[in-house]
Amino acid sequence: MPVRMFITEGTTADCSQAARLIDGIDAEHLLADKGYDVDALIKLAVLAGMSIVIPPKRNRKVQREYDKDLYKLRHLVENVFLVLKQWRGIATRYAKNASSFLAAVHIRCIAI
């Protein structure tokens, strides 16, 4: 289940919010997809003592190594989003304000 959630505008890039999500989290690994292959996030995670399990973008000059077996577990995160979106109120965002939508996500996580 999600440990921390933030509601942002639809045009906000996910990778720009990732630093807020990992701030203060005690974890061994940062597991994410290529969209999070950003130098600032990687630096922050390394300073927090996390090993980086993010495949490098194709246009990186120096291709970073990552644990491919551990990366395969990322599907578990994607499955949580799949289950959350099966609830019609979340998939269509019926809630008109951010606090109501966040409450709906919390309720769904409790139900799961």
Backbone atoms as SQL, in Angstrom:
CREATE TABLE atoms (id INTEGER PRIMARY KEY, chain TEXT, resi INTEGER, resn TEXT, atom TEXT, x REAL, y REAL, z REAL);
INSERT INTO atoms VALUES
  (1, 'A', 1, 'MET', 'N', 0.828, -1.187, 0.000),
  (2, 'A', 1, 'MET', 'CA', 0.000, 0.000, 0.000),
  (3, 'A', 1, 'MET', 'C', 0.866, 1.240, 0.000),
  (4, 'A', 2, 'PRO', 'N', 0.358, 2.309, -0.535),
  (5, 'A', 2, 'PRO', 'CA', 1.147, 3.556, -0.546),
  (6, 'A', 2, 'PRO', 'C', 1.478, 4.026, 0.869),
  (7, 'A', 3, 'VAL', 'N', 2.668, 4.531, 1.022),
  (8, 'A', 3, 'VAL', 'CA', 3.109, 5.056, 2.306),
  (9, 'A', 3, 'VAL', 'C', 2.815, 6.547, 2.388),
  (10, 'A', 4, 'ARG', 'N', 2.932, 7.223, 1.263),
  (11, 'A', 4, 'ARG', 'CA', 2.753, 8.668, 1.209),
  (12, 'A', 4, 'ARG', 'C', 2.132, 9.034, -0.138),
  (13, 'A', 5, 'MET', 'N', 1.182, 9.974, -0.111),
  (14, 'A', 5, 'MET', 'CA', 0.518, 10.411, -1.343),
  (15, 'A', 5, 'MET', 'C', 0.415, 11.923, -1.357),
  (16, 'A', 6, 'PHE', 'N', 0.571, 12.489, -2.548),
  (17, 'A', 6, 'PHE', 'CA', 0.372, 13.915, -2.760),
  (18, 'A', 6, 'PHE', 'C', -0.528, 14.094, -3.973),
  (19, 'A', 7, 'ILE', 'N', -1.416, 15.048, -3.890),
  (20, 'A', 7, 'ILE', 'CA', -2.275, 15.380, -5.024),
  (21, 'A', 7, 'ILE', 'C', -1.667, 16.604, -5.709),
  (22, 'A', 8, 'THR', 'N', -1.444, 16.506, -7.013),
  (23, 'A', 8, 'THR', 'CA', -0.877, 17.611, -7.778),
  (24, 'A', 8, 'THR', 'C', -1.774, 17.889, -8.974),
  (25, 'A', 9, 'GLU', 'N', -1.457, 18.941, -9.687),
  (26, 'A', 9, 'GLU', 'CA', -2.175, 19.237, -10.916),
  (27, 'A', 9, 'GLU', 'C', -1.858, 18.163, -11.943),
  (28, 'A', 10, 'GLY', 'N', -2.743, 17.978, -12.890),
  (29, 'A', 10, 'GLY', 'CA', -2.551, 16.940, -13.896),
  (30, 'A', 10, 'GLY', 'C', -1.344, 17.153, -14.780),
  (31, 'A', 11, 'THR', 'N', -0.864, 18.386, -14.891),
  (32, 'A', 11, 'THR', 'CA', 0.269, 18.673, -15.764),
  (33, 'A', 11, 'THR', 'C', 1.612, 18.609, -15.043),
  (34, 'A', 12, 'THR', 'N', 1.600, 18.281, -13.763),
  (35, 'A', 12, 'THR', 'CA', 2.835, 18.203, -12.981),
  (36, 'A', 12, 'THR', 'C', 3.537, 16.881, -13.259),
  (37, 'A', 13, 'ALA', 'N', 4.817, 16.958, -13.581),
  (38, 'A', 13, 'ALA', 'CA', 5.593, 15.741, -13.852),
  (39, 'A', 13, 'ALA', 'C', 5.791, 14.949, -12.563),
  (40, 'A', 14, 'ASP', 'N', 5.628, 13.641, -12.641),
  (41, 'A', 14, 'ASP', 'CA', 5.787, 12.788, -11.467),
  (42, 'A', 14, 'ASP', 'C', 7.188, 12.883, -10.881),
  (43, 'A', 15, 'CYS', 'N', 8.198, 12.927, -11.744),
  (44, 'A', 15, 'CYS', 'CA', 9.573, 12.927, -11.238),
  (45, 'A', 15, 'CYS', 'C', 9.889, 14.191, -10.453),
  (46, 'A', 16, 'SER', 'N', 9.152, 15.277, -10.689),
  (47, 'A', 16, 'SER', 'CA', 9.407, 16.496, -9.921),
  (48, 'A', 16, 'SER', 'C', 8.887, 16.388, -8.491),
  (49, 'A', 17, 'GLN', 'N', 8.004, 15.456, -8.224),
  (50, 'A', 17, 'GLN', 'CA', 7.439, 15.271, -6.892),
  (51, 'A', 17, 'GLN', 'C', 8.084, 14.111, -6.140),
  (52, 'A', 18, 'ALA', 'N', 8.925, 13.353, -6.795),
  (53, 'A', 18, 'ALA', 'CA', 9.507, 12.159, -6.185),
  (54, 'A', 18, 'ALA', 'C', 10.372, 12.483, -4.973),
  (55, 'A', 19, 'ALA', 'N', 11.056, 13.619, -4.996),
  (56, 'A', 19, 'ALA', 'CA', 11.895, 13.993, -3.859),
  (57, 'A', 19, 'ALA', 'C', 11.053, 14.164, -2.604),
  (58, 'A', 20, 'ARG', 'N', 9.852, 14.727, -2.740),
  (59, 'A', 20, 'ARG', 'CA', 8.948, 14.871, -1.592),
  (60, 'A', 20, 'ARG', 'C', 8.508, 13.503, -1.078),
  (61, 'A', 21, 'LEU', 'N', 8.335, 12.557, -1.984),
  (62, 'A', 21, 'LEU', 'CA', 7.866, 11.234, -1.582),
  (63, 'A', 21, 'LEU', 'C', 8.917, 10.445, -0.810),
  (64, 'A', 22, 'ILE', 'N', 10.177, 10.580, -1.183),
  (65, 'A', 22, 'ILE', 'CA', 11.210, 9.783, -0.520),
  (66, 'A', 22, 'ILE', 'C', 11.845, 10.498, 0.657),
  (67, 'A', 23, 'ASP', 'N', 11.523, 11.765, 0.863),
  (68, 'A', 23, 'ASP', 'CA', 12.100, 12.530, 1.965),
  (69, 'A', 23, 'ASP', 'C', 11.715, 11.896, 3.308),
  (70, 'A', 24, 'GLY', 'N', 12.708, 11.474, 4.060),
  (71, 'A', 24, 'GLY', 'CA', 12.473, 10.900, 5.379),
  (72, 'A', 24, 'GLY', 'C', 12.092, 9.429, 5.375),
  (73, 'A', 25, 'ILE', 'N', 12.021, 8.802, 4.228),
  (74, 'A', 25, 'ILE', 'CA', 11.694, 7.375, 4.132),
  (75, 'A', 25, 'ILE', 'C', 12.975, 6.569, 4.334),
  (76, 'A', 26, 'ASP', 'N', 12.916, 5.580, 5.197),
  (77, 'A', 26, 'ASP', 'CA', 14.059, 4.707, 5.443),
  (78, 'A', 26, 'ASP', 'C', 13.896, 3.473, 4.554),
  (79, 'A', 27, 'ALA', 'N', 14.637, 3.443, 3.458),
  (80, 'A', 27, 'ALA', 'CA', 14.527, 2.334, 2.510),
  (81, 'A', 27, 'ALA', 'C', 15.913, 1.958, 2.011),
  (82, 'A', 28, 'GLU', 'N', 16.050, 0.702, 1.606),
  (83, 'A', 28, 'GLU', 'CA', 17.317, 0.228, 1.063),
  (84, 'A', 28, 'GLU', 'C', 17.458, 0.556, -0.410),
  (85, 'A', 29, 'HIS', 'N', 16.325, 0.547, -1.136),
  (86, 'A', 29, 'HIS', 'CA', 16.357, 0.710, -2.588),
  (87, 'A', 29, 'HIS', 'C', 15.335, 1.752, -3.032),
  (88, 'A', 30, 'LEU', 'N', 15.660, 2.455, -4.098),
  (89, 'A', 30, 'LEU', 'CA', 14.704, 3.319, -4.777),
  (90, 'A', 30, 'LEU', 'C', 14.377, 2.626, -6.087),
  (91, 'A', 31, 'LEU', 'N', 13.169, 2.127, -6.181),
  (92, 'A', 31, 'LEU', 'CA', 12.720, 1.339, -7.312),
  (93, 'A', 31, 'LEU', 'C', 11.740, 2.175, -8.116),
  (94, 'A', 32, 'ALA', 'N', 12.094, 2.496, -9.365),
  (95, 'A', 32, 'ALA', 'CA', 11.236, 3.340, -10.193),
  (96, 'A', 32, 'ALA', 'C', 11.503, 3.052, -11.665),
  (97, 'A', 33, 'ASP', 'N', 10.617, 3.578, -12.524),
  (98, 'A', 33, 'ASP', 'CA', 10.810, 3.371, -13.960),
  (99, 'A', 33, 'ASP', 'C', 11.682, 4.476, -14.549),
  (100, 'A', 34, 'LYS', 'N', 11.902, 4.412, -15.863),
  (101, 'A', 34, 'LYS', 'CA', 12.822, 5.326, -16.531),
  (102, 'A', 34, 'LYS', 'C', 12.429, 6.791, -16.385),
  (103, 'A', 35, 'GLY', 'N', 11.169, 7.072, -16.171),
  (104, 'A', 35, 'GLY', 'CA', 10.718, 8.448, -16.023),
  (105, 'A', 35, 'GLY', 'C', 11.314, 9.140, -14.814),
  (106, 'A', 36, 'TYR', 'N', 11.825, 8.373, -13.870),
  (107, 'A', 36, 'TYR', 'CA', 12.422, 8.926, -12.655),
  (108, 'A', 36, 'TYR', 'C', 13.944, 8.957, -12.725),
  (109, 'A', 37, 'ASP', 'N', 14.503, 8.697, -13.877),
  (110, 'A', 37, 'ASP', 'CA', 15.956, 8.740, -14.069),
  (111, 'A', 37, 'ASP', 'C', 16.393, 10.195, -14.207),
  (112, 'A', 38, 'VAL', 'N', 16.426, 10.878, -13.070),
  (113, 'A', 38, 'VAL', 'CA', 16.770, 12.301, -12.999),
  (114, 'A', 38, 'VAL', 'C', 17.938, 12.439, -12.027),
  (115, 'A', 39, 'ASP', 'N', 18.961, 13.167, -12.425),
  (116, 'A', 39, 'ASP', 'CA', 20.172, 13.286, -11.600),
  (117, 'A', 39, 'ASP', 'C', 19.884, 13.789, -10.193),
  (118, 'A', 40, 'ALA', 'N', 19.012, 14.782, -10.061),
  (119, 'A', 40, 'ALA', 'CA', 18.725, 15.350, -8.735),
  (120, 'A', 40, 'ALA', 'C', 18.092, 14.306, -7.818),
  (121, 'A', 41, 'LEU', 'N', 17.170, 13.515, -8.332),
  (122, 'A', 41, 'LEU', 'CA', 16.517, 12.479, -7.527),
  (123, 'A', 41, 'LEU', 'C', 17.504, 11.377, -7.165),
  (124, 'A', 42, 'ILE', 'N', 18.328, 10.989, -8.102),
  (125, 'A', 42, 'ILE', 'CA', 19.318, 9.942, -7.843),
  (126, 'A', 42, 'ILE', 'C', 20.304, 10.399, -6.769),
  (127, 'A', 43, 'LYS', 'N', 20.740, 11.641, -6.859),
  (128, 'A', 43, 'LYS', 'CA', 21.668, 12.187, -5.867),
  (129, 'A', 43, 'LYS', 'C', 21.030, 12.197, -4.484),
  (130, 'A', 44, 'LEU', 'N', 19.778, 12.618, -4.400),
  (131, 'A', 44, 'LEU', 'CA', 19.059, 12.660, -3.131),
  (132, 'A', 44, 'LEU', 'C', 18.913, 11.263, -2.536),
  (133, 'A', 45, 'ALA', 'N', 18.597, 10.287, -3.375),
  (134, 'A', 45, 'ALA', 'CA', 18.435, 8.913, -2.890),
  (135, 'A', 45, 'ALA', 'C', 19.759, 8.325, -2.416),
  (136, 'A', 46, 'VAL', 'N', 20.816, 8.595, -3.131),
  (137, 'A', 46, 'VAL', 'CA', 22.135, 8.094, -2.723),
  (138, 'A', 46, 'VAL', 'C', 22.543, 8.718, -1.388),
  (139, 'A', 47, 'LEU', 'N', 22.281, 10.011, -1.219),
  (140, 'A', 47, 'LEU', 'CA', 22.580, 10.671, 0.058),
  (141, 'A', 47, 'LEU', 'C', 21.766, 10.084, 1.211),
  (142, 'A', 48, 'ALA', 'N', 20.569, 9.572, 0.897),
  (143, 'A', 48, 'ALA', 'CA', 19.727, 8.948, 1.910),
  (144, 'A', 48, 'ALA', 'C', 20.112, 7.490, 2.150),
  (145, 'A', 49, 'GLY', 'N', 21.109, 6.986, 1.424),
  (146, 'A', 49, 'GLY', 'CA', 21.591, 5.622, 1.620),
  (147, 'A', 49, 'GLY', 'C', 20.837, 4.564, 0.835),
  (148, 'A', 50, 'MET', 'N', 20.122, 4.976, -0.191),
  (149, 'A', 50, 'MET', 'CA', 19.369, 4.024, -1.009),
  (150, 'A', 50, 'MET', 'C', 20.192, 3.613, -2.221),
  (151, 'A', 51, 'SER', 'N', 20.048, 2.354, -2.615),
  (152, 'A', 51, 'SER', 'CA', 20.638, 1.937, -3.881),
  (153, 'A', 51, 'SER', 'C', 19.604, 2.225, -4.975),
  (154, 'A', 52, 'ILE', 'N', 20.071, 2.604, -6.132),
  (155, 'A', 52, 'ILE', 'CA', 19.206, 3.045, -7.220),
  (156, 'A', 52, 'ILE', 'C', 18.867, 1.851, -8.112),
  (157, 'A', 53, 'VAL', 'N', 17.579, 1.570, -8.250),
  (158, 'A', 53, 'VAL', 'CA', 17.099, 0.510, -9.129),
  (159, 'A', 53, 'VAL', 'C', 16.169, 1.184, -10.154),
  (160, 'A', 54, 'ILE', 'N', 16.784, 1.982, -11.006),
  (161, 'A', 54, 'ILE', 'CA', 16.066, 2.700, -12.055),
  (162, 'A', 54, 'ILE', 'C', 16.827, 2.454, -13.352),
  (163, 'A', 55, 'PRO', 'N', 16.174, 1.902, -14.370),
  (164, 'A', 55, 'PRO', 'CA', 16.889, 1.735, -15.632),
  (165, 'A', 55, 'PRO', 'C', 17.242, 3.103, -16.213),
  (166, 'A', 56, 'PRO', 'N', 18.438, 3.256, -16.744),
  (167, 'A', 56, 'PRO', 'CA', 18.822, 4.559, -17.289),
  (168, 'A', 56, 'PRO', 'C', 18.077, 4.852, -18.586),
  (169, 'A', 57, 'LYS', 'N', 17.820, 6.131, -18.805),
  (170, 'A', 57, 'LYS', 'CA', 17.212, 6.536, -20.074),
  (171, 'A', 57, 'LYS', 'C', 18.188, 6.238, -21.203),
  (172, 'A', 58, 'ARG', 'N', 17.655, 6.034, -22.356),
  (173, 'A', 58, 'ARG', 'CA', 18.474, 5.670, -23.510),
  (174, 'A', 58, 'ARG', 'C', 19.463, 6.781, -23.888),
  (175, 'A', 59, 'ASN', 'N', 19.093, 8.035, -23.624),
  (176, 'A', 59, 'ASN', 'CA', 19.944, 9.145, -24.045),
  (177, 'A', 59, 'ASN', 'C', 21.004, 9.531, -23.014),
  (178, 'A', 60, 'ARG', 'N', 21.141, 8.754, -21.935),
  (179, 'A', 60, 'ARG', 'CA', 22.203, 9.025, -20.954),
  (180, 'A', 60, 'ARG', 'C', 23.556, 8.733, -21.577),
  (181, 'A', 61, 'LYS', 'N', 24.490, 9.637, -21.344),
  (182, 'A', 61, 'LYS', 'CA', 25.834, 9.432, -21.898),
  (183, 'A', 61, 'LYS', 'C', 26.531, 8.266, -21.226),
  (184, 'A', 62, 'VAL', 'N', 26.368, 8.149, -19.921),
  (185, 'A', 62, 'VAL', 'CA', 26.946, 7.028, -19.169),
  (186, 'A', 62, 'VAL', 'C', 25.779, 6.180, -18.665),
  (187, 'A', 63, 'GLN', 'N', 25.649, 4.986, -19.207),
  (188, 'A', 63, 'GLN', 'CA', 24.559, 4.097, -18.818),
  (189, 'A', 63, 'GLN', 'C', 24.880, 3.460, -17.467),
  (190, 'A', 64, 'ARG', 'N', 24.019, 3.721, -16.496),
  (191, 'A', 64, 'ARG', 'CA', 24.202, 3.241, -15.128),
  (192, 'A', 64, 'ARG', 'C', 23.709, 1.795, -15.031),
  (193, 'A', 65, 'GLU', 'N', 24.384, 0.993, -14.246),
  (194, 'A', 65, 'GLU', 'CA', 23.953, -0.384, -13.984),
  (195, 'A', 65, 'GLU', 'C', 22.840, -0.376, -12.941),
  (196, 'A', 66, 'TYR', 'N', 21.947, -1.360, -12.999),
  (197, 'A', 66, 'TYR', 'CA', 20.889, -1.505, -12.005),
  (198, 'A', 66, 'TYR', 'C', 20.549, -2.984, -11.873),
  (199, 'A', 67, 'ASP', 'N', 19.946, -3.351, -10.761),
  (200, 'A', 67, 'ASP', 'CA', 19.598, -4.740, -10.476),
  (201, 'A', 67, 'ASP', 'C', 18.332, -5.111, -11.250),
  (202, 'A', 68, 'LYS', 'N', 18.489, -5.833, -12.328),
  (203, 'A', 68, 'LYS', 'CA', 17.351, -6.166, -13.201),
  (204, 'A', 68, 'LYS', 'C', 16.367, -7.113, -12.519),
  (205, 'A', 69, 'ASP', 'N', 16.849, -7.996, -11.670),
  (206, 'A', 69, 'ASP', 'CA', 15.956, -8.912, -10.962),
  (207, 'A', 69, 'ASP', 'C', 15.096, -8.163, -9.952),
  (208, 'A', 70, 'LEU', 'N', 15.696, -7.237, -9.226),
  (209, 'A', 70, 'LEU', 'CA', 14.946, -6.441, -8.269),
  (210, 'A', 70, 'LEU', 'C', 13.960, -5.518, -8.981),
  (211, 'A', 71, 'TYR', 'N', 14.354, -5.015, -10.144),
  (212, 'A', 71, 'TYR', 'CA', 13.488, -4.121, -10.915),
  (213, 'A', 71, 'TYR', 'C', 12.200, -4.827, -11.342),
  (214, 'A', 72, 'LYS', 'N', 12.243, -6.115, -11.511),
  (215, 'A', 72, 'LYS', 'CA', 11.050, -6.869, -11.916),
  (216, 'A', 72, 'LYS', 'C', 9.942, -6.790, -10.870),
  (217, 'A', 73, 'LEU', 'N', 10.287, -6.472, -9.627),
  (218, 'A', 73, 'LEU', 'CA', 9.280, -6.344, -8.567),
  (219, 'A', 73, 'LEU', 'C', 8.458, -5.062, -8.692),
  (220, 'A', 74, 'ARG', 'N', 8.846, -4.171, -9.608),
  (221, 'A', 74, 'ARG', 'CA', 8.125, -2.921, -9.787),
  (222, 'A', 74, 'ARG', 'C', 6.682, -3.160, -10.193),
  (223, 'A', 75, 'HIS', 'N', 6.400, -4.302, -10.770),
  (224, 'A', 75, 'HIS', 'CA', 5.018, -4.595, -11.167),
  (225, 'A', 75, 'HIS', 'C', 4.071, -4.603, -9.965),
  (226, 'A', 76, 'LEU', 'N', 4.600, -4.863, -8.765),
  (227, 'A', 76, 'LEU', 'CA', 3.752, -4.827, -7.573),
  (228, 'A', 76, 'LEU', 'C', 3.213, -3.415, -7.326),
  (229, 'A', 77, 'VAL', 'N', 4.049, -2.413, -7.570),
  (230, 'A', 77, 'VAL', 'CA', 3.605, -1.021, -7.435),
  (231, 'A', 77, 'VAL', 'C', 2.549, -0.713, -8.487),
  (232, 'A', 78, 'GLU', 'N', 2.791, -1.137, -9.708),
  (233, 'A', 78, 'GLU', 'CA', 1.819, -0.903, -10.783),
  (234, 'A', 78, 'GLU', 'C', 0.496, -1.602, -10.480),
  (235, 'A', 79, 'ASN', 'N', 0.550, -2.765, -9.845),
  (236, 'A', 79, 'ASN', 'CA', -0.677, -3.486, -9.493),
  (237, 'A', 79, 'ASN', 'C', -1.518, -2.721, -8.474),
  (238, 'A', 80, 'VAL', 'N', -0.868, -2.015, -7.547),
  (239, 'A', 80, 'VAL', 'CA', -1.614, -1.210, -6.571),
  (240, 'A', 80, 'VAL', 'C', -2.383, -0.112, -7.287),
  (241, 'A', 81, 'PHE', 'N', -1.735, 0.559, -8.250),
  (242, 'A', 81, 'PHE', 'CA', -2.437, 1.594, -9.009),
  (243, 'A', 81, 'PHE', 'C', -3.583, 0.992, -9.819),
  (244, 'A', 82, 'LEU', 'N', -3.397, -0.188, -10.347),
  (245, 'A', 82, 'LEU', 'CA', -4.449, -0.865, -11.101),
  (246, 'A', 82, 'LEU', 'C', -5.659, -1.122, -10.219),
  (247, 'A', 83, 'VAL', 'N', -5.436, -1.620, -9.023),
  (248, 'A', 83, 'VAL', 'CA', -6.534, -1.903, -8.101),
  (249, 'A', 83, 'VAL', 'C', -7.214, -0.607, -7.661),
  (250, 'A', 84, 'LEU', 'N', -6.429, 0.437, -7.403),
  (251, 'A', 84, 'LEU', 'CA', -7.019, 1.723, -7.025),
  (252, 'A', 84, 'LEU', 'C', -7.919, 2.269, -8.126),
  (253, 'A', 85, 'LYS', 'N', -7.479, 2.154, -9.360),
  (254, 'A', 85, 'LYS', 'CA', -8.242, 2.709, -10.480),
  (255, 'A', 85, 'LYS', 'C', -9.467, 1.866, -10.842),
  (256, 'A', 86, 'GLN', 'N', -9.581, 0.674, -10.279),
  (257, 'A', 86, 'GLN', 'CA', -10.782, -0.117, -10.520),
  (258, 'A', 86, 'GLN', 'C', -11.984, 0.463, -9.786),
  (259, 'A', 87, 'TRP', 'N', -11.728, 1.315, -8.822),
  (260, 'A', 87, 'TRP', 'CA', -12.810, 1.993, -8.128),
  (261, 'A', 87, 'TRP', 'C', -13.205, 3.197, -8.970),
  (262, 'A', 88, 'ARG', 'N', -14.416, 3.229, -9.406),
  (263, 'A', 88, 'ARG', 'CA', -14.884, 4.232, -10.360),
  (264, 'A', 88, 'ARG', 'C', -14.690, 5.665, -9.870),
  (265, 'A', 89, 'GLY', 'N', -14.879, 5.901, -8.588),
  (266, 'A', 89, 'GLY', 'CA', -14.726, 7.244, -8.043),
  (267, 'A', 89, 'GLY', 'C', -13.315, 7.779, -8.166),
  (268, 'A', 90, 'ILE', 'N', -12.331, 6.889, -8.157),
  (269, 'A', 90, 'ILE', 'CA', -10.934, 7.312, -8.306),
  (270, 'A', 90, 'ILE', 'C', -10.566, 7.405, -9.781),
  (271, 'A', 91, 'ALA', 'N', -10.998, 6.436, -10.563),
  (272, 'A', 91, 'ALA', 'CA', -10.644, 6.428, -11.980),
  (273, 'A', 91, 'ALA', 'C', -11.185, 7.650, -12.714),
  (274, 'A', 92, 'THR', 'N', -12.381, 8.088, -12.363),
  (275, 'A', 92, 'THR', 'CA', -12.991, 9.234, -13.047),
  (276, 'A', 92, 'THR', 'C', -12.868, 10.527, -12.270),
  (277, 'A', 93, 'ARG', 'N', -12.293, 10.445, -11.090),
  (278, 'A', 93, 'ARG', 'CA', -12.095, 11.593, -10.196),
  (279, 'A', 93, 'ARG', 'C', -13.384, 12.385, -10.016),
  (280, 'A', 94, 'TYR', 'N', -14.358, 11.721, -9.409),
  (281, 'A', 94, 'TYR', 'CA', -15.632, 12.369, -9.110),
  (282, 'A', 94, 'TYR', 'C', -15.485, 13.479, -8.071),
  (283, 'A', 95, 'ALA', 'N', -14.550, 13.326, -7.162),
  (284, 'A', 95, 'ALA', 'CA', -14.368, 14.342, -6.119),
  (285, 'A', 95, 'ALA', 'C', -13.909, 15.647, -6.770),
  (286, 'A', 96, 'LYS', 'N', -14.533, 16.718, -6.391),
  (287, 'A', 96, 'LYS', 'CA', -14.233, 18.002, -7.030),
  (288, 'A', 96, 'LYS', 'C', -13.060, 18.734, -6.397),
  (289, 'A', 97, 'ASN', 'N', -12.725, 18.420, -5.168),
  (290, 'A', 97, 'ASN', 'CA', -11.559, 19.082, -4.575),
  (291, 'A', 97, 'ASN', 'C', -10.525, 18.042, -4.146),
  (292, 'A', 98, 'ALA', 'N', -9.303, 18.507, -3.965),
  (293, 'A', 98, 'ALA', 'CA', -8.176, 17.610, -3.705),
  (294, 'A', 98, 'ALA', 'C', -8.324, 16.838, -2.401),
  (295, 'A', 99, 'SER', 'N', -8.844, 17.479, -1.348),
  (296, 'A', 99, 'SER', 'CA', -8.945, 16.788, -0.062),
  (297, 'A', 99, 'SER', 'C', -9.961, 15.646, -0.122),
  (298, 'A', 100, 'SER', 'N', -11.055, 15.840, -0.857),
  (299, 'A', 100, 'SER', 'CA', -12.045, 14.766, -1.011),
  (300, 'A', 100, 'SER', 'C', -11.473, 13.613, -1.829),
  (301, 'A', 101, 'PHE', 'N', -10.719, 13.940, -2.874),
  (302, 'A', 101, 'PHE', 'CA', -10.115, 12.898, -3.701),
  (303, 'A', 101, 'PHE', 'C', -9.087, 12.108, -2.899),
  (304, 'A', 102, 'LEU', 'N', -8.261, 12.806, -2.123),
  (305, 'A', 102, 'LEU', 'CA', -7.263, 12.129, -1.299),
  (306, 'A', 102, 'LEU', 'C', -7.939, 11.239, -0.252),
  (307, 'A', 103, 'ALA', 'N', -9.033, 11.700, 0.312),
  (308, 'A', 103, 'ALA', 'CA', -9.786, 10.887, 1.274),
  (309, 'A', 103, 'ALA', 'C', -10.321, 9.621, 0.599),
  (310, 'A', 104, 'ALA', 'N', -10.800, 9.751, -0.640),
  (311, 'A', 104, 'ALA', 'CA', -11.301, 8.590, -1.377),
  (312, 'A', 104, 'ALA', 'C', -10.180, 7.582, -1.623),
  (313, 'A', 105, 'VAL', 'N', -8.987, 8.070, -1.954),
  (314, 'A', 105, 'VAL', 'CA', -7.845, 7.174, -2.161),
  (315, 'A', 105, 'VAL', 'C', -7.486, 6.471, -0.855),
  (316, 'A', 106, 'HIS', 'N', -7.494, 7.199, 0.258),
  (317, 'A', 106, 'HIS', 'CA', -7.199, 6.589, 1.564),
  (318, 'A', 106, 'HIS', 'C', -8.224, 5.507, 1.902),
  (319, 'A', 107, 'ILE', 'N', -9.492, 5.799, 1.666),
  (320, 'A', 107, 'ILE', 'CA', -10.543, 4.814, 1.953),
  (321, 'A', 107, 'ILE', 'C', -10.359, 3.567, 1.119),
  (322, 'A', 108, 'ARG', 'N', -10.024, 3.742, -0.147),
  (323, 'A', 108, 'ARG', 'CA', -9.819, 2.601, -1.026),
  (324, 'A', 108, 'ARG', 'C', -8.607, 1.776, -0.577),
  (325, 'A', 109, 'CYS', 'N', -7.550, 2.447, -0.135),
  (326, 'A', 109, 'CYS', 'CA', -6.369, 1.724, 0.352),
  (327, 'A', 109, 'CYS', 'C', -6.685, 0.922, 1.595),
  (328, 'A', 110, 'ILE', 'N', -7.518, 1.484, 2.466),
  (329, 'A', 110, 'ILE', 'CA', -7.943, 0.754, 3.662),
  (330, 'A', 110, 'ILE', 'C', -8.753, -0.475, 3.260),
  (331, 'A', 111, 'ALA', 'N', -9.634, -0.300, 2.284),
  (332, 'A', 111, 'ALA', 'CA', -10.491, -1.401, 1.839),
  (333, 'A', 111, 'ALA', 'C', -9.675, -2.522, 1.195),
  (334, 'A', 112, 'ILE', 'N', -8.622, -2.151, 0.513),
  (335, 'A', 112, 'ILE', 'CA', -7.766, -3.155, -0.147),
  (336, 'A', 112, 'ILE', 'C', -7.033, -3.959, 0.915);
